[in-house]
Amino acid sequence: MTDDYGDKLGGASILVIDDEPGMRNFLSKILAPRAARVEQAASPAEASRMLDQAHFDLVIVDNVMPGKTGLQWLEDQRRLGLFAETILITAYADLDTAIAALRVGVGDFVLKPFRANQILGAVARTLDRRSLRRDNALLRRELSAGGSSAGKMLGKSEPMTRLRGMLEKLAPLPTPVLFTGESGTGKELAARHLHGLSARRDKPFVAVNCAAIAPDRIVPELFGTVEGRDHATPGLLLLADGGTLFLDEVAQMPEPLQAALLRVLEDQRLRPEGSEREIPLDLRFVFATNADLPAAMEAGTFRADLYHRINVMRIEMPPLRDRSEDITDLAALFLSQFESSLGMGGLRLDNGTLMKLRRYDWPGNVRELRNMIERSVILGEFPEEFAGHGTVTGAAAIESLDLVMQRHMLHILQQCGGNRAEAARRLGVSRKTIDRKMALWSDG
C-alpha cells in the first residue's frame, strides 16, 4: 500500500491474537497489504509458541478470550521477555482495565466496535513511538560515545579499489566480516560502507567499542534486561535487529561476553538477563580489531571457537602509507570540513605541503592525518615539517618541476609495490636514477 499508513507500517512484523476467526481475518486483511509480515494466533497458548519462534514488532491482542484474558497473557509474557509493542482490543474501557494495561506496557487501546482507520491509526501511532524510542536511544548512545564516524570512504588507489570491490561482493550476504589492520585505517567507516551497500541500509547500524564499556556492564548493555512484569530494557542487539551490529576492539571482549556472543552467532537468538525466553534475531555481524587475534587465542584471552566463527571473511585495511596517492583527496576533504565547522579559513594545500604529506609514513594513518589538519586549521598554519612554500613562479619553477617529478615517481613506485627496478622500467630511466632521486628527496 502507498497510503500514509502503508508508509508507517512498512517493514513491521505484526502478530494478531483473537479467538474469533472473523476478527483475525478482518485485521489481517487490513494490515497485511501494508506491513512486512502479519501472523495470526487463535489462542494465547498458540501465540506463546509463535513468539518462541519469531520476533514481532507489534502484538495486537483481544482482552476477552477463553482461559486467559489478554492482559493476563501479556503480564506472563513480559516476565518471560516480551519486548514487542502491544495494542489491546477491548469492549470495556473501565478504569481497572486501563490501569492494568499501563502496568504491562500496553501502548494503545482500540474499543469494539471499530473501523479500519481506527486500528490503522493505533498501529501507526504505536510503531511511530517504537521507532522514536529506538532512534533516541541509539542517538543518545552515539553522542555519548563521541559522535558518528560516518563519512565518505575516499581513495582512488589500487588498495582502496580492491577494498570497495570486496565490500560490494560481501554486501548482499549475511556472512560475518572481520576488519583487521592498524589503528586509524578506517575500519568503522568500511563497516558503515558495507552496511550502506546492503539491503539492510534502512535499518540501524549500531557500533560498539568493546574496550569502552565496563566489563560488568557490557553483557546487559548488549543483551538487555528483564526485571519483573513492568521493566524490560532492550539491549543493543535487539535495537539493531534487522540491521548491522559492528563490534570494534573485539580482542578486549570479557570472557562472559565471548561465550554469550558465540551462542548468538550460532543460533541468531539472544536471551536478555532475567528473561526466560530466547528472542530470534535478524542481524549482520561485523567485527574489527587492530590486535593479533591468533596470538590472543594462543595466550588464552580469546576463545578459539569464537575466533573461527568470526573469521569467515577477513579484510585487512590498507595503511595510509601504502596508498599515499589518496592523501591529496583526504587532506582536501578534512580541510574543507574543519574550515566549515570551525568557521576558520586561510590554509592552502600547496604542492610543497602535499608532497611532504605524501612522504610522511603516517603511523596513526587516516586518523592522524585528520587530527593534524584539525590542529592546523585551529592554529592557522601547518606544522613546520609539513609547511610548503606556496605556488612558485619564475626562477623557482625548477623546484615546482622537481615536485611534479617526485609526485609522479612516488606514484609509479606505489603501483609497483616499492619495486624500484620495475618502477625504473616503467619510467624509462635507470635504477641508479631512481636511487639517486630518492636519496636526494629523503635528505631534503
Secondary structure, DSSP 8 states (H G I E B T S, - for coil): --SHHHHHHTT-EEEEE-S-HHHHHHHHHHHTTTSSEEEEESSHHHHHHHHHH---SEEEEES--SSS-HHHHHHHHHHHT--SEEEEEES---HHHHHHHHHTT--EEEESS--HHHHHHHHHHHHHHHHHHHHHHHHHHHHHTT----------SHHHHHHHHHHHHHTTS---EEEESSTTS-HHHHHHHHHHHSTTTTS-EEEEETTSS-HHHHHHHHHEEEETTTEEEE-HHHHTTTSEEEEE-GGG--HHHHHHHHHHHHHSEE--BT-SS-EE---EEEEEESS-HHHHHHHTSS-HHHHHHH-SEEEE---GGGGGGGHHHHHHHHHHHHHHHHT-------HHHHHHHHHS--TTHHHHHHHHHHHHHHHTS--TTT-------GGGHHHHHHHHHHHHHHHHHHHTTT-HHHHHHHHTS-HHHHHHHHHHHHH-
